[in-house]
Amino acid sequence: MNAKVCLQKLKNVGVLAFATVDEYGNPQVRNISAIHYEPEAMYFFTARGKDFCKELLSDDRVQILGYTRYKEMIRLTAKAVPVPKDTQKQWIDTIFSEQPYLSNVYPGDTRSIGIVFEIRDAEIEYFHLGVNPIFRESYVMGFGNITLKGYEITDACIGCGKCARNCPQKCIMKGKPFVIQQEHCLHCGNCYENCPVKAIGKRC
């Protein structure tokens, strides 16, 4: 698995959920399918008059979520930037040629009301719930950064094994200290809540 494969999986999903924040700080989510994929980038179309566009122009942060039929969750965290003005028509025409339904939504020259955003630098989180144990991993696209998440066991561990016994994925291995196999961790916090000496903390 890598970033390119994750992009291909998102392409196969087709309709993705895009999350932004509005001018009042409220979360906003909408489904977008007007997307073009490159091996190391993605482009998407929206209309300039839509709140979605205004939110991106005001705060370029966006999270994109896709869920496959195989119980794979792929989350992309990035900044969306408008493509240069002199290439807008090229990208609009490309997206419309790949998504014929758009010509029904924006017939003829009305497509000119649109704007195309580019995502090139991103963090991609892959989370597969359809296997046992579950599998998760993070990748970067371009100059994206990976944010550490989940839990880790510190040297305060007394080796009682209560964390391992309470792990739903059995991904905590005996050691000094015990060790969480991060690629199989649910991030559920059950180990954290059951540790008698508070030896488990959030990764950061």
N, C-alpha and C positions, 0 to 999 in steps of 0.2 A: 504494500500500500504506500502511496505517496500523494503529493498535492495534485499531480496531473490526473491520477486515477480518481481522486475525489471529485475533481471538476467534471470528469466524464460521467461519474455517477449522478452528479447534480443535473447534468444535461439530460440524462435518461429519466430523471424524475420529472423534469419539464416545468411544472409550476412550483415556484419557491416562495417561502414567506420572507418578506423583507421587514425588518424592524428599525424604526427611527424614533426620534423624540420630537414632539411638537414645541411650539413657542412657549407653552405653559409648563413644559417639563413632563408632559404625559406621554406614555409609550404609545406608539402607533404601529400597527402591523397590517400589511396588505400582501396579497398574492400577486406575483409578477411572473409572466411567461415570455415577455418580449425580450429575450436574452440571446446574445451571441457569445459563443465560447471560442477562445483561442487556447493553445496549449498552456499558456502561463498568464492568462488574463480572461476577464469576462466583461461584456458590455451589455447595458440594458437601456431600454427606451421608456420614457414617460412623457407626458405633456407638461409644458412649462407652467400652465395654469393650475396644475394639481397641487394639493397640499404636500404630497409626497416630494415633489420637485422642490418646493419652497423649503421644506425641512432639510433636504440634502444640501441645498445651497447655503443654508444658514449654519448647519452642523453636519459636516460630511461623514460622520461616523454612521456605520450601518452594520447590522448583523443579518445574515442570510441563513435560512434553515431549510434543509431538505430531508425527507425521510423515505427510504426505499422500501420496496415490497419485502425485502429480506431483513427488515428491522434494523437497518443501518441509519444512524442519525449523523448528518454532516452539517456542521455549523461553521460558517465563514465570518470572521470579524475583520472589518477593513474600513478604509475610507474610500468613498465614491467621488470621483473627480470628473467634471464635464470634459469630454474630449475637445480638442481645439476647434474653434469655429470653422476653420477651413476644411475640417474632416467630418463635420457633423452630418452632412448629406450622405457621404460615403457610408457611414456606419448606420444611418437610418435606413438607407436603401438595402444594406446587407441584412439587417434585422427583418425588414418587411419581406424580403425575398425568402427568408427561412421560416417566417411565421405568416403564411398567407391570410390568416383570419384578420390580421391587423388592417388589411385593405378594406375590410367591411366596417371596421371601427373608425378608421381615418381614411376615407376614400379620397382619391385624387391628390390635389395639392394640400389637403388639410393635414397631411403628415408633417408639414413644415412647422406645425405648432409644437412638435416634439423636440426633445433633447436627449442625447445619449450620454450616459455616464460610464466611466471606465473604472474597473477595479483591477489593480495589478499587484499591490502589496497587501498581503493578508495573512492572518492566522487561520488555519483550518483544523477543526477538531473532528475526529472520526470516532464514532461510538457504535459498536456492533452488539446489539442485545440479542441477536439470533443465534449466538454460539454460547457454549458453556466450557470454561468461564467466559464472561463477557470480555470484549476486547476494546481498548481505546488507545488512541495515539494522536499526537498533534504534529502538524507540519506547517512549514512556512511557504508562502508564495511570494516571490520577489524579495522585498526587504521587510516582510512581516516579522513580528516577534511572537514567541511562544510565552504565554502566561501560565505560570505554575498553578495548579489547582489540586484539590484533594487534601490528603492527610499524610503525615510522616511520623515515625516513632523515634523519639529522642533517646539520648543516653540515660535518661531517668527511668527507662524501662527496667522492671525487676524480674522479667522473664516468667511471669505467672501464666501467660498464654491465654488470658481471658479475651484479649482482642481477637486472637485467631479463632477461638471457639465461637465467637459471636459474629464473625464475618460471613455474610450471606454468600459470598463468592469464594470463600476459602482461599483467599489470595494473600494471607499473611503467613510468612515463613519464620520458623524458629531461628533465633540468633541472639547475639548480644550487641545491640538490642534486636528485638524482632523486626522483620522487614516487610513492608507492604509492596507487593508486586504492582507497581503503578499501572501497568498495561491492562490489569484485570480488575482494578478498583472501581467500585460504583460511585465513590465519593458520598456514600450515604451517611457516614459519621457514626455508625454503630460501634466501631472500635473506640472512637473518641469518647462516646457516652459511657462505655463499659470499663474503661481503664481505671483501676482503683487508685493509681498514683498520678493521674493526669500527665502521663508521659507522651501523649499523642497531641499533636497540634496541626494547624493548617499549614500547608506548603506556601511559601512566598518567596 
